[in-house]
Amino acid sequence: MHDLPFTTPTQIVALLLTLIAGWAFGLASASGGKRWRTRYQDEQVARSRADAALKDANSRIRELEAERDRLRGPAPVATGVAAAEPAWRGWFGWGRDNLARIRGVDGPRERQLNDLGIKTYREIETLTGDEEAALEKRLGIPSGTIANEQWREQASLLQSGNDDEHARRFG
């Protein structure tokens, strides 16, 4: 026959005492969920503080941009939206960009922009805050629409050929 370990009562008691001692040692050394819960709560507090700081920073950036635009002076009155040096457009519309790729610009709005002399991404990308306001007024769209829909950022991505990034960010 095979010799089975822990066959005597003394061996069985020793085994049970060892198991109970190991279990007690494990419970005594385990931190439980309290330490992890505390860390998680600390991370939540830090995240909310970081979000608040980011919101404050973005607000300050908008204020500084508005002040910068104010200090630059008024936009040229003659056109209100044209770029300083218009690009040559070629014959039959060559040299114009597909402005309808910008989210918020559909076919009719693109025609309106073209009628106002805006035919390239570069012209939208270089708009100042005052020029945006004048353009919104001429297009008959609510004030702040161009900034909210991020036309300048979209035009910049499309102008530089970052189609994948534009699709990822703006759909």
Sequence and secondary structure as in RCSB ss.txt:
>XXXX:A:sequence
MHDLPFTTPTQIVALLLTLIAGWAFGLASASGGKRWRTRYQDEQVARSRADAALKDANSRIRELEAERDRLRGPA
PVATGVAAAEPAWRGWFGWGRDNLARIRGVDGPRERQLNDLGIKTYREIETLTGDEEAALEKRLGIPSGTIANEQ
WREQASLLQSGNDDEHARRFG
>XXXX:A:secstr
    SS SHHHHHHHHHHHHHHHHHHHHH  TTHHHHHHHHHHHHHHHHHHHHHHHHHHHHHHHHHHHHHHH   
 TTTSS  SS     GGGTT   GGGSTT  HHHHHHHHHTT  SHHHHHT  HHHHHHHHHHHT  TTHHHHTT
HHHHHHHHHTT HHHHHHHH 
